[in-house]
């Protein structure tokens, strides 16, 4: 995004406190590779994760101490940046929170908000593949949302029914019904709301594709997502 020139905001009275990155641990833990599915193109990718965490060190940005008038002026600039991003990043569906919903930590310099908008416009959901088999009643799936150096985890849970199909070679279990899909965010400052879903039975009943719609809100920015989850039924009725 081209740097946006803005005027009309008095910044002379605002003093920003310095900040520093948290110290890293003295011992570096060897990274491990986790196979995951990139939902943007359906291909398998390799993502390096630490055994303890897959989040990079994040430098906190001190919020601004603004008057109500200053907040209104900043908010106008924020709205303009969101609109610019929507015109430049056509695949990104972005909105700005109402001004009354902004938290104290959401008020930052225009350049910092522009950076946050760019990172959100370029965010990416990656869905992990299950290595275990689960009962059809409750099947977990994990999706990670990458925004800049931040990683947010969304936990999904699907519910299905299966039945034995004697028309298959040797007889095997197949999906017979999709019941529900739910999701919730895992320990994050942002918020996630599931807005809907679509289901499609494929591979002659062996697999279900579930597209889950939802919105993620953080730092005064709302992004809308459509996450594709694939569930497989093995011959014994175990779901991965």
Secondary structure, 3 states (H helix, E strand, C coil): CCCCCCCCCCCCCCCCCCCCCCCCCCCCCCCEEEEEEECCCCEEEEEEECCCCCCCCCCCCCCCCCCHHHHHHHHHHHHHHHHHHHHHCCCCCEEECCHHHCCHHHCCCHHHHHHHHHHHHCCEEEEECCCCCECCCCEEEEEEEEECCEEEEEEEEEEEEEEEECCCCCCEEEEEEEEEEEEEEECCCCEEEEEEEEEEEEHHHCEEEEEEEEEEEECCEEEEEEEEEEEEECCCCCEC
